Amino acid sequence: MVKIRETYICSECGAQSSVWRGQCQSCKAWNSLELSTISGGGRKRPEAGGTARAVRLGDVEDRGHEPFGTGLEALDRVLGKGLIPGSALLVGGEPGIGKSTLLLQLAGAVAASGRLVLYVSGEESLPQIKDRGARLGVLHDNLLALSTSRIEDVLPLLRRDDAPDLLILDSVQTLTSENAEGLPGNVGQVRAVATDVVEACKSGRTTVVLVGHVTKDGTLAGPRLLEHMVDTVISLEGDRRQMFRLLRVLKNRFGPNQELLVFQMVRQGLEVVEDPSTYFLGARDPGLSGTAVVMAVDGQRPLAVEVQALVTRSYLSIPRRTGMGFDVNRLHLLLAVLEKRLRLNFGQVDIYAKIGGGMKLQESGMDLALVAAMLSSFYDVPLPERAVFWGEVDLNGQIRPVAAHDVRLSQASRLGYNPIFHPGPGGVDTVVTLQDSLFRRGGGRGRSA
C-alpha cells in the first residue's frame, strides 16, 4: 500500500513544513501554511539509467581539497591533517561538557584565517550564540550563524557558489528533514538529516561537523549508521565539576585513532594543556599513605596519574568495596589475589579506591599501582616519594608486561621518577616481591589497619 504523509505547504512560496507554524520560515508570510497529503513518505528511488559513471581513480581531480587548519595546532595534530574539504566529523559528549564552546572557538579560528564558516544551531537563538561568541572573543565577519530546526533551510546554502568552507550543525538531534517522519531526534530523523547534509557536503568542498548527543551509558545516540557515515568520530569527555576535558579521536580516516587531547576550562573557553604528563597529579602529598602514581597510557600519550586507596576497620557485617574512576570488578579481583598470595585478611576492613583528579582509567597497567596503594594504606606506610608503578597483576599474583612499556619507561625517566616498579627485567615479578620491596626491606611493615 502507498504510504500517505501529511505536510503543510505555504500558499505563497510553496515551502513545506512537517508541523504547522503561524509564519512561513521561508517567505515569512503569516497564516499561509495549509494541510496537504503526499503519497509515499520515503525518499524517491533513483531512476534507472542514471548519469553517474565510473572514472579512473588516478584521473580524479583533487585540487582544492587540501586540508586546512583548525586554528588550534594541537587539534590539527590529533586529527592528522586538520580539516579536509568535503569530509564529515561527528563530535559527541554529555550535556554541558563544552561541545558548543569548543566548536564555536573552532569556528572563530577558521573564520579568522579567511575562510567562510556557517554555525547552525537548533538549540540556541541567534542572540544567545552572539552573546557566547562575544564572551569567547570569536566574532568575525566570516562567521555566519543560522538558528533553525529544518535541514531544508541549510541545504540550499551548500549548493551556492559562495558555500561555506566549514559547516557546524549543533546538533543533529534537533534538526528535522521532510524526507522522514516523527519528532526530532528519533532514528529516522537523525538518519535522514545526516544523510542529506553529508551528501551535500561531499558533492562540494564544505567540511561538516555534526554535534551528537550521548545516551546515559555514554554512547552516541541515534543509529550506528551515523558513525559509519562520517570520516572522524570525536568524543569530548570529563566531569562537569572538574576543570579538565578530554578529547578522544575514536575514528579517523585521515590520521591515527585513539589520540588524546587535554583541555582546561577557563573563562575564555577551552584551553589546550600543552604538557598534561603531570596535570592530573594536582597538589599531591607523597608523604601520606595509600597513594601511588601510575604511568598510564591513554591513546598514545603517557600520563602520570594518582591512585588512592583507603583501608579502614569495618563495623558492618559485610565490608564495603568501593571504586571510582575504574571498573570496581578489578578491585575485587586484586583483593582476592592479595588475600590468597600474601595471606592477608581483608574480611574486617572497608576498602575504598579511586583515581585522583577525576580521571577515568580502563587499562590493565594500573593494577600494580592499585595494589601498592592498598598495601600502603593497609600497613599505614607511605610509598617512596618519587616511586611510579605500572603492570598487570594476574590471578596467580604474577606481574605481567603491558602495552607501551618503552613509552612509559621513557616518560618516567624524563620526569625523574625513582624507583620505578614495572614488570620484566630490572622490575618486580610478583606481588610478594612488591611487598618485600616496599614494606619489609625499607623500614619494616608498619602497623596494620
N, C-alpha and C positions, 0 to 999 in steps of 0.2 A: 504494500500500500504506500501511496505517496504521502510523505510527512508534511503536515501543514504547520507553518510557523507564522506567528503573529508579530508584526512590527509596526512602527509608527513612521509615516512618511510626511515630510514637510511639503505642504501645498505650494510654497513659494519657491523653494530651491531644489526639492526632490531628495534632500538628505534623509537618511534612515537612522532610526534610533530604536534600541531594544526596549526602552521604557519611555513612558510619556513624560514630557517636560513642558513647562509653561513657555519656554523660549527655545527656539531652534539654536543649537550650538554652532551651526554653520553660518546662516544668514542673519541670526539674531532677531528673527520675526517672532512676535508673540502669538500664542494660541493657533499656531499653524500646523501642528502635528496631528495627523489623522490616522486612525487604526486601519491597518490593511493586513491581508493574509498573503503569504508567499508559499508556493508549493516547493517542497524539498528544502529542508533546513541545513543540509550539509554543503560542503564545498562542491563547486562544479567540477565534473570529471574532465580531464584533458581530452580534447578531441583527437581522434585517430589521425595519424599522418601529420604530426606536429612539425614545426620548423626547426627543432633542435637537431644538431648534427655533431658528430664526434670530430675532434681535431687532433693533430699530433701534439703530444704533450710538450715536446721541445719547441713547438711553434707558438705556445701560449704567450701572450703579451703580458708581462709582469711589471712594466714600467708604471710608476705611480703607486705601487703597492709596497714601497719601502717603509719599514717600521719608523715610528716617531715616538719621542719620549713623553713620559707622563708628567714631567716636571719634578719628579722625585727620583733621584738617582738610585736609591736603594730599591724602590719598587720596580724600576726598569731592570735591575739585576735579577730579582727573583722571578720576574716574568720571562726573562731570557733575552728578549729583543725589544721590550717596550710594547707599544700598541701597534698591531698590524692592521692596515686598512682592509675593511671587509670582514674582519673577524668578530666573534661574539664572545663576551665574557659574562660569567654568572657569579655574582657576589652574594653570599648567604651569611646569615648571622642572626642572633637573638634580637628582639626589640630593644632599642636603646643602647646597643653596643657601639654604635658610631658609624654605621654603614653610610648613611646620608651625609654625615660630616666629612668622612674621608672622600667620598665621591664628589662632593661639592668643592673640596680642596683640589682634587684631581682636575675637575672641570675648569677651575680658575687658573691652574698652572698651564693647562693645554691652551686655554684661550689667550693667556699672556704670551705664549710662544708664537702667536699669529694664526692659529687655526680656529675654525668656527666650531663652537660647541653648543649643543641643544640639551638642556636639562628638562626632562618631562617628569612631572610628579602627579600621581593620582591620590596622594595623601595630604599634600600641603597646598595652600593657596599661594599665589604669586607674592603677596606682601610677606608671608611667612618665609618664603625662600629668600627674598631680598634681605630681610632682617638677619637671617642666619649668614647669608653671603657677606653682608657688611661687617658682621662680627668677626668672620674669618678673614676679612680683607681680600676677597677674591672677585669682587665686582669688576667687570671688564666689558668693553664694547662688543667683544667677540663671544661673550657668554649670553646666550638666549635661554629663556625659560618659558615653559608652557604647562599650565595646570589643566588637566583633562582626565577623564576616565574612559575615553574611547580611542582605540588604536587607529580608527579611521581618520582621526584628526592629525595623526602623526605620519602615516604612510605617504600622503601626498608631498610632505616636506622632504622625504628621502629620494623622490624621483625628480626633483628640480635640479637645474644646473648648479644652483648655489646650495646644494645639500650639505649638511654639517659634516665635519670630519669626525666628530665624536658625538654619539647619542647615548644619553643615560636615561634609563627608564626606572623610576622609583615609585612603585615596584610593579613587577609583572602580575602579582596577585590582585592589584587594584584596577587593572585595565580590563576592558571588555572588547569583544570582537563581534561583529554582525554575523560571522560565519559559525558561531557557536551559541548554544542556549544556556540558560542558567545564570546564577549570580556570579559576580566577580570572585575569582579565587578558586572556583571548582576546577576539576581536572580538565573538562572540555574547554573552558575559557582560557586557562593557562596555556594549554597546548596550542590553541588557535592564535592567541596573541603572540606567543613566542615564535611560532612558525611564520606568521605574517611578517614580523619585524626582522627576523633573521634572513628570510628570503630577500626582503627588500634591501638589506644592507649588503648581502653577499653579491647582489647584482650590481652594486655600485662600489663606492670606496669609503663608506661610512663604517666606523667601528662602533659597535653597540655594546653597552654594559647594562645587563639586566640585574636588578636587585631582587633577590628571592627571600621569602620568609622561611623560617625553620619550624619544625614540629617540636613537641615537648621533649623528645629524646635527642634533639639536636640535628636531625637530618633535614635536608632541604624538602620543603613542602611541594606538593604537586607531582605530576607524573615523572617517573625516572627518565622518560624520554627527554625531558628538559636538559639534563646533564649531558646526554649524548649529542644533543643538537649544537651545543656551544663548543668553542675551542679551548676555553680555560675556565676552570671552576676554582673560585677563591672562597675561603671561609674566614670570617672575622670572629675571633673567639675572645673570651675573657670574662671577668666578673665585673658587672657594672659598678660595684662598690670599690673596685681596685682602680689604680691609675694606669695600668698597662693593658694593651690589646695585642693579641697575636694574630697575624695574618698568615694563613697557610695556603699554599698552592696545591690543591688536591689533584688537579688535572691540567695538563699544559701541552698542547700540540707544538708549541714553538720553543720550548725550553724544558728544564728539569722539573720533575714533580717533587712534592713534599718539601719544598723550600719554605723557610720561615722568616718572618719579618716582625720585629717587636716595635710597637708604637707606645708612646706615653701620652696620656690625655692631659692637655693643658688648655688654658682659656682660649687660645687661638686655634684650637683644633687638635689633631693628632700629629705628634712629632716623632720622627724616627729615632730610636735608640741605636746609635751607631755601633756600640760595643756592648751587647747585652750579656757578656760572659758571666759577670758577677752582679748583674742588675737585680736578680731575684733573691740575693742574699740579704739585702737591706742592712739594717743595723744589727747584725748578728753578734751575739756574745758567745765566743767559743769557750769561755770558762764555765759554762753551765753543762750539766749532764743531760743526756737524752737528745743531743743534736749531733747530726753528722752531715757532711757535704758529699753529694753525689755529682760526678761529672757526667751529666746526661747528654744525650744527643737527640735533638728534635729536628727532624728533617735532615739537613746537612750541617747544622750548627751546634757546636758543643756549648753547653750551658752549665754553670755551677749552681746547683740548687740545694737548699737546705731541707733535710728530712728530720722531723721532730717526732719524738716518742715520749710518752709518759706512762710509767708502770707504777701503780699505786695500789695499796691494800683495798680489797673489796669487802663491802658489807652486804652484798647481795648473794642470794643462793646460786644464781648463775652470773658469773663475772661478765662484764661488758667488754666487747671488742669493737672499737670504732676506728674507721679510717676515712680521711678526707683528702681528695686530690689524687687518689689512685683506687684501684679495684680492691675492695675490702677482703675479697677471697684470697688475695695474695698475702694479706696479713695473717689470716687463719692458717694458710699453708706453712708459712715460715715459723709460726709459733709451734706447730706440730713438729717441725724439723728440730727446733731448738730443744723442745722437751724430750724428744727421742735421742738425739745425738749428744746433747750436753747434759742430759739428766737434770734439767731444771724443772721446777714445779711452778706453773703459772695458774694453778687451779684456784688460788685465793687472791688473785690480783686483777684489777681492771687495767686494760691496755688501750691507750689512745694514741693514734699516729696520724700525722698529716704532712703535707708538703707545704713548706713555708712560702710566703709571698703570694698565695692564691694560685700558684701554678698547678697544672694537672699533668701527671706523667702516666704513660701507658707502657713504658718499656721495661723489659726484664732486668736491665742493668742496675736498677735501683735496689735490687734485693739485698746486696751486700751492705749498702748504707742503711737500709731499714733494720737489718739485723744488728749492725753496730750501734744504732741509736737506741734500740730496745735493750740491748745488753748494758749500754752506758746508763740508762735510766734504772734498770734493774739493780745494778751494783752501785748506783749513785756515784759514778766516777766519770768526770768529763773526758772526752777523747782528746788526743793531741791537737793543739791549736790549729795547725795547718794541715791536718790529715784530710784526705779525699778518698772516696771509695767508688767502685763500680764492679759489677759482676752478677751473674745469675746463680742462685742457690737452688740445687735440685733436691729431690726428696731424700737422697742419701746423705745430704749435708755437704756434698761436693760443690765447689765454686767453679762455674763454667765460664768460658770466654763469651763475650757479647760482641755485636757488630761495632765497627768503627773504633776498634781498640787503639789503633795508632793515632787517630784524631783526638781521642780523649787524653791519651798519654802526652801528646804534644801540647795540648792546651793546658793540662795540669802543670806541666813543667814550665810553660811560659808564665803562668800565674804564680809560680813559686810555691806550689803545694808540696809538702814533705812532712811525714811519709805518705807514700801512695800505695793504697791497698787495692790490688787488682788480681784477677786470675792469671795463671800462666807462670813462666819463668820469672823469678825475682819477686813474685807476689805471694798470695795465700791460696791454698788449695782446698781447705775445708773450713767449716765453721769452728771446729776445735782449734785449728791453727790460729784463726782470727781471735778467738777468746784468749788463748795463751799470749798472743802478741800484745793485746790491749790491756788485759786485766790481771795477768799473772807475772809477766816479765817486767811490766812497767809500773811497779808500785803497789802490787797486791790487789786483792779482789774488791776492796772497799766494803761497804756494808750492804747487806741485802735489803730489798724493799720489804 
